[in-house]
Amino acid sequence: MSEADDALSVTLYIGGYYATGERAVIRTVLGSCIAVCLFDPVSCVGGMNHYMLPTPGSDAADPSRFGIHAMELLIGDVQKAGGQRTRLVAKVFGGAHVLESREHADSVPNQNIAFIDEFLAEEQIPVLACDVGGRAPRSVRFHADTGRAFVRLLPPVAVHGVIAAEQAAVRRSMLPPPPRPHARPVSPDAELFED
């Protein structure tokens, strides 16, 4: 019996985040995106997020897809589960150059890596492990109750699925948020009344 047999299994997609003090294995697959695993070694509370870009555009939907929000959401959930911000340590994965374009300083993977390096330094959260960059997508497993993280580089055949998922997420993030529902018109079968 493996150590994760009775643990909750949580799969994160772009914009996902999860934190708990219970036995849980949090999983995700990354291309140019970044996943940050945070852990409080005293309370044994941990969590992970999966963000697509450092910051949103002017009217992007779903803030949790962007590092600036994804980090605060994850830190908040770790605290709600009993962790303390001052004790957090981090493990960082992703930021691969999975597209066949030339690598440059302003590429999405490099922006994602630069953002998380700066964020964690400013927040004084020590980075215990880091596996970023390169060209291969990654599969990540994080044990929230122990802080152990496992990463596996995926074969080239997996790249196409990861790229397709990331491109679809980018397209969705550029859409304005859906309009808020307004009051529905009164049905002709309904009568309005006053007390």
N, C-alpha and C positions, 0 to 999 in steps of 0.2 A: 504494500500500500504506500503510495507516494504521499509527501507532506501536503499536497494540494487536493487529495481525494475528497475531503469533506469541506473544502473551502468554497465560498461563493465565487463564481466565475463571471466577470464583467468584461464585455468587449466595448472598446471606445472607437468611435469614428470621428471624423473631423468635427471639431467643436465640442467634443465630449470631455467630461471631467468627472472624477469620482473619488471620494475619500471615505475612509472608514477606520474604525479601531477593531473591527472584526477580522476573522480569517477570510481573506479574499485575494484572488489572483486577477489582476487587471491586465488586459491584453489589448494590443493595437498593432497595426501595420503602418509603416511610415515610408514615404518617399522624400519629398522636399520638406514636408511638415516636420514639426518638432514635438516630441513628447517629453514632459518633465515629470519626474517622480519625486515627490516630497515625502519626507519621513521625519517624525519626531521620535528619537530613540528612547526617550524616557516614558512617554505614554503609549508607545508602539502604535501610533496612528499614522497612516500613510495614504497617499493618493496620487493620481496621475491625470494629466490632461493631454490633449492632442490639438495643437493649433496649426493654422494654415499660413498665416501672414502675421507680421509683427503688429500692424495697426490697420484699422478699417479705413475705407474710403469715406467720402463725405456722407453718403446715405446708405451704407451697407447694412444688410440685415444680419441677425444672429451674431451678437458681439463675442460669444464664446469661441468663435472660429479664429479670433485674433489674439496674439500673445499678450498684449497689454491687459485685455480683459480676462483671458483664460487663466493667467497667473493669479490675479486677484480673486477670481471665482474659486480656484483650487485652494489657495491659501485660506480663504473664508470657510470652505467646506472642511478642511483639515482642522481648523480651530473649532468649528461646530462639533466635530467628532471627538474633541478633547485634546488636540495637539496645541502646542504653543509656538507662535511665530518665531520667537527668539531661539528655539531649539532646532529649527528645521535644517535638514541637510537635503541635498538634491543629487539626482542622477539624470543626465540629459542625453537624449538619443534623437537621431534623424538628421535632417538637413542634407540629404543626398542629392546629387545632381543627376536625376534620373532621366532628364530630357537629353536628347542628342545635340543640344546647342552648346556653344562654347561657354566655358565657365568664366564669369566676370564678377567684379566686386559687388555690383548691384543686383546680382541674380537673387531669386527668391530664397534658395537655400542659404546663401551667404547673409542675406538680410535676417533670416530667422535665427541663424547662429549668433550673429552680432547682437541682435536684440536680447536673446536669453543670457548671453555672457554679461551684457551691461546690466540687465535687470537683476540678476542674482548677485552681482558685485555690489550694486547700489543697496540692495536689501540685506547685504551681509549674510547671505545664505551660502554656506560652503558647498562646493561641488565635489562629491566623493567619487563619481564615475562619469565619464563622458565618452560617447561614441558618435561622432557627427561627421558629416561630409562624405566624401567618396562618391561612388556612382551606384551602389547597390541599395535597394530598399531593405528595410529591416522589419523584423517581427520582434516585438518587445513583450515580455511578461514581467509584471511587478507584483511581488507579494506584499500587500499593504500592511500586514501585521508584523513583518520581520524586516522590511526595507530591502530585501534581496531582489535584484533585477537580473533578468536574463535577456540577452539580445542575440538574434541570429540573422546573418545576412541572407537575403533571399536570392534564389537563382534568377538569371535574366528573364526567364519566361514570366515571372511574377511582375516584372516592371510594367507591362502594358496595363494590367488591371489597376495597379497603384496610380499610374499616370491618369487613366480614365477617371478614377474616383476623384483625384485632386483637381483635374480640369473641370469636372462637373461642379465641384464645390466652389471653385473660383467663379464660375458663371453664376451660380446661385447667390454668391456673396455680393455680386455687383448689382443685383436687382434691388429696387427700393423695397422697404418693408411693406407687407400687404396693408391695404387700407383697413382702418378699424371699422367694424360693423356699425351702421347707423340704425336708428329705430326703424323697425319694419312698418310698412304701411298698414293701416287698419284694414282688416278683412271686411268685405261688404257684409258678411254674416254677423259681424260683431257690432254691438251697440256701445257707445261711450256713455258714461254716466258720471254724475257728481253726487257726493254725499250731501 
